Amino acid sequence: MLAKSTEYAIRALVFIQLRNWEEKRPGVIEIAEEIEAPTAFSAKILQTLTRHKLVDSAKGRGGGFFFNSEQSGLTLYQVIHIMEGDTCFHKCGFGLKSCNNANPCPLHEKYKVVRDGFYEIVRTETIHSLADKIRQGKATLNRVTH
């Protein structure tokens, strides 16, 4: 459902939150390695997230990426909206341009349930809540074992 850039953005933000709880500010290379993404692609994604004020960054000694107090309730919806807009919450699962209740595609009724359920998840889940699940050992960020 989501573009690869959006998946990487969410994973990067979760990792940044985890490192911030350790009072550390990860840099681009560390983030890219942890989320298993190309470094240059990660840098572009992080630049977009910083430009839209979803995360902050500082250069130099002690620099890296971090959240300020105003960013603590960042929802997945906000990240998705910045990275790819709202189309994934409205588009047809069959790829039709004019699919709706009055003119449904063959997948409309079942896909609508999944799409609407996904919308509810991303409106309520936050970067903080996802990172907290990892911190508690209830989830994992990647396949890499430490």
WOGI-V563730 format. One record per pair of residues at least 4 apart in sequence whose ideal C-beta (glycine too) atoms are under 6 Angstrom apart, sorted by the first residue. I is the first residue (numbers start at 1). J is the second residue. D is the distance in whole Angstrom. If there is no record, write none. Layout:
i:j:d
I:J:D
I:J:D
This chain:
i:j:d
1:88:6
2:6:4
2:7:5
3:84:5
5:45:6
5:83:6
6:80:6
6:83:4
6:84:5
8:12:6
8:35:6
8:37:5
8:45:5
9:45:5
9:79:6
9:83:5
10:79:6
11:35:4
12:31:5
12:35:5
13:127:5
14:127:6
14:130:5
14:131:5
15:31:6
15:34:5
16:65:5
17:127:5
17:131:4
18:131:5
19:24:5
19:26:5
20:66:5
20:67:6
25:64:3
25:65:6
25:66:5
26:30:4
26:31:5
26:64:5
26:65:6
27:64:5
28:42:6
28:43:5
29:39:6
31:42:6
32:37:5
32:39:4
32:42:4
36:142:5
37:41:6
37:42:5
49:54:4
49:55:5
50:55:6
50:57:5
52:82:5
54:74:6
55:65:5
56:66:6
56:68:5
57:65:5
58:63:4
59:63:5
67:71:4
73:126:6
74:78:6
74:126:6
74:127:5
75:126:5
76:122:4
76:125:5
77:81:6
77:122:4
77:123:5
80:122:6
87:91:5
89:119:5
92:96:4
92:99:4
92:105:5
93:107:4
93:111:3
94:105:4
94:107:5
96:105:5
98:103:6
99:105:4
99:108:6
104:108:3
107:111:4
108:112:6
111:115:6
112:116:6
121:125:6
125:129:5
133:138:5
133:139:4
134:139:5
134:141:6
